[in-house]
């Protein structure tokens, strides 16, 4: 099954993307979990270099990515440029975080010795909204990748193309394809399957409050870590007297 992506201003057909089924999600999660065995042992300095290289590629393609974002999402080109620049900066920031991931060791006064070892959570699901797809993808994927986790990223059904293009840049920069996978589709089928997939251990969701309740409930039933950024729609009324 394919999903059409259209320009919201003109109705122009831009592309079609695959709708991932529950079986597709399970297969992607299995590949991610297997690839994670090597990725979590990749030196943080190596992960940092890959993220910096990805940021450089994103900047070198700023014009094309900005135009694509405007065509599929509808925001002004100047705003799209700012978002693409921001996404590159976010990946650079998380590259710097790689060097600060460390454990702790303490001598306890009454109970001996305490050793803290930090380990990756596991397969992370990043569910991305339509309004700022590039930078929110960078926030979610950048953090997870820097800490040694694989990512299954599901962009919005109406704006998946820019996220896909940025994911390609990350692959070109050296992030293994099974470590960062783009899983496209709608929320009802693809999103639900992603949240309920047993191999997914962390869900980061940005979207509506109603959908967030379902995500949180599912994560709770399956004892998954969950991060919810929720909101709603506000009315914006333009009157006849507006100078537009």
C-alpha positions, -999 to +999 in steps of 0.1 A: +000+000+000+013+035-009+005+069+006+004+100-017+022+131-006+008+164-020+017+201-019-009+215+005-011+248-014-016+235-049-026+199-046+004+189-067+013+153-063+049+152-050+056+116-043+042+083-028+056+065+002+051+030+015+027+024+043+045+001+068+023-027+081+027-043+116+048-071+100+070-045+083+075-028+117+084-060+134+110-068+107+125-033+110+127-036+148+144-070+145+170-055+121+175-026+145+179-048+176+205-069+158+225-039+145+224-024+180+248-050+192+276-034+173+263+002+174+262+004+212+299-006+213+309+020+187+332+045+204+313+078+213+340+097+194+332+078+162+294+084+167+302+120+171+322+123+139+293+107+120+268+132+134+291+161+125+295+148+090+257+145+087+253+181+098+277+192+071+258+172+044+225+188+056+240+223+053+254+216+018+219+206+007+201+234+025+185+249-007+171+216-019+159+205+016+143+239+023+125+239-010+113+203-004+101+212+031+081+242+018+065+221-010+054+193+012+046+212+044+035+246+032+056+269+054+073+300+039+107+293+024+125+316+049+111+296+077+120+263+060+156+275+056+158+283+093+144+249+102+170+231+081+198+251+096+184+243+130+184+206+122+220+206+113+229+225+145+210+199+166+230+171+151+262+190+159+250+196+195+243+159+200+278+151+186+292+172+214+271+152+239+287+119+229+318+129+248+299+135+281+282+101+283+299+085+313+292+064+344+301+071+380+320+054+408+318+062+445+330+048+478+300+045+500+305+051+538+285+021+550+278-001+520+311-005+501+315+006+465+290+020+440+296+017+402+272+032+377+273+020+341+252+037+315+239+015+287+217+023+257+180+018+262+175-002+230+153+004+199+138+038+200+106+049+182+105+086+170+070+097+159+073+131+142+046+157+135+039+176+103+046+211+116+084+210+121+094+176+107+131+184+101+141+198+134+119+175+155+134+145+137+169+159+146+159+163+183+146+128+186+170+109+164+201+129+173+197+122+210+191+085+206+219+079+181+244+098+202+237+075+231+241+044+211+205+035+203+189+024+170+160+046+158+128+038+139+116+072+128+080+076+116+074+110+100+040+125+095+019+110+067+015+144+052+052+155+054+075+125+052+098+136+024+122+160+041+127+135+070+135+108+045+160+131+027+177+140+060+178+103+070+196+096+037+222+122+046+228+105+079+233+072+061+258+088+038+276+102+068+281+067+081+251+059+103+242+023+095+209+018+076+196-007+101+204+017+130+184+045+115+153+034+096+125+055+082+091+038+086+065+057+067+027+054+069-003+067+088-009+068+126-037+043+127-017+014+113+020+022+112+021+044+143+001+020+164+023-009+153+054+010+161+042+019+196+030-017+204+061-035+189+077-055+218+113-048+206+107-010+208+119+000+243+114+038+241+088+059+224+091+096+217+059+110+204+050+145+194+013+150+184-022+155+197-032+150+233-058+124+223-032+103+204-007+109+232-031+093+257-032+061+236+006+061+232+011+066+270-014+038+279+002+014+255+037+022+267+025+017+303+011-017+296+043-028+281+066-010+306+083+011+279+100+044+285+079+071+269+083+108+261+052+128+251+051+163+237+014+170+232-007+199+220-038+207+201-052+230+174-059+266+180-083+287+159-067+314+136-093+337+122-085+362+094-111+389+091-120+410+061-102+440+076-069+423+078-041+439+057-030+408+037 
